[in-house]
Amino acid sequence: MTGAHASTIEITKETHLTKEGNCIIAVGADKAIDDLTSQFKNALRRGTSRLTMLIEADQIIETISAVGSPSLILEHPTDIVVRKSGFICNRTLALEADKAANGLSRKLVSKLKNPEQTVIITLTIH
C-alpha cells in the first residue's frame, strides 16, 4: 500500500495487493459496491448528492468529499472506487473527490500499510 495514486482511492474485498494497486488504501473489506443498500445507491444517484468518506485508523481520521451522479452504475462484487475525475465504471462510487490516495496524510498511510491495522470507513450521503 503506497497511497501514491493521484486521481483515485480504492477499497477492496480482495486480500492481496500488487504494486500496481497504488490507489488501494484498504484490503479485506467487508463491503463492496454490490453490498450497499438500494436506498443508499438511489440517494447517491440524485443529481445533488454529496458523499463524505470518513477513513479512520488508530485514531487518525481523514475525510474525503465527492459527488454522486445519475449515471453511476454501482455494481461491483469486490471494489469501491472514489475518483477525482468524472470517469464512471461499475466500480465507481463517487466523482470529483477533493483528494485521492496521494492526498491522504502520510501518518494515515503509514497506519494503513500495517496488515494488522483495523480501518473503519464510513460513507455518508448529504
N, C-alpha and C positions, 0 to 999 in steps of 0.2 A: 504494500500500500504506500504509494508515494504522494498522493494528493496533489499531483502536478498538472492535471488537465485544466486547460484554460477556458473551456466552454461548457463542461458538463459535470454532474455529480451523480454517482450511481450507488444504489444499494442492491444487493443480490442475495437470493437464497442459496446460490452456489457456495460451496465450502472451500474452493481453491481460487487462487488469484494468479494471473500471469503478469509479466512485466508490461504487457500492452494495456492492462486494466488500470491505467493511472488515474482514471476518474472514479474508481470504486473506493468508497470510504468504509463500507461495511459488508462483510460476507456472513453467510449462515443466518440471514434474516428470517424471521418467522412469517413475513408477509411480502407479497409482490403485488403488482397492479391487479392481477386476477382476484386477489383476496380482499380488495377494497369493496365496500358495500355499493350497491346500485345507487343508493341515496347520495353517497359521497361523490361517486363518479358523475352523477347528474348535476350536482351542485358545482363541480369543477368545470363542467361544460357550459355553464352560464357565461355569457359574454363579459360579465362584470366581475367574475370570481377572482379572488386573490388567494394564493396559497402561502402559508407560513410553514416552513420546515424547521423544527427545533431539533438540534442534534446535541445530545448530552453524553459525556463520557467522564466519569470520575470527577464530577462537579465542574467540569469545563463545558460551557454551553455556547453554541453558535446558532444564529438564526439566518435562514435564507428566505427571501421573499421572491415570489414568482406569480405568474398569472395563468389562469386556465384558458380554455378555448372551446367553442362548439365543435371544432374539428378533431379534438383529441379522440384517439381510438381506445385507449385504456384497457388493453388486453395483452397481458404477458404473464406467463407462468412463473418466472423467476426474478424479474428485474423491475426496478423503479428508477427512472432517469429524469432528472431536472436539468433543463438546458438554459443557457444564457441566450441562445438563438431562438428562432421561431420554427426550427425543424421539428416535424412531427412524424413519429413512427409508433408502432404498437407498444414500445417500452417507455414512451414519453409520458410523464405525469404532469409537468408544467413547463412553461416557457418564460423567456425574458427574465430569468433569475438575476438577482443582484450580485450573485457570486457563484463561482464554480469550485471544484475541488482545490484549485490553487489559491483560492481566496480565503480558505479556512485558516484559522490561526495555527501556527506550527506547533503550539502546545497541544492542541486538539489532535492534529495529525500524528504527533508522537504517541499519544494515548491510543489512537486507532490502529497503529502498527502492532500493538501487542495483541496476539491472537487470543489471549485470555480476557481481554477487556470487554465488559458489557457496555453496549451502546443503546441508548434509548432515543428513538426518532419519533417525534410527534408531528402529525400533519393536521393542520387546521385550515379550514376554508372560511374566508371572510366575504 
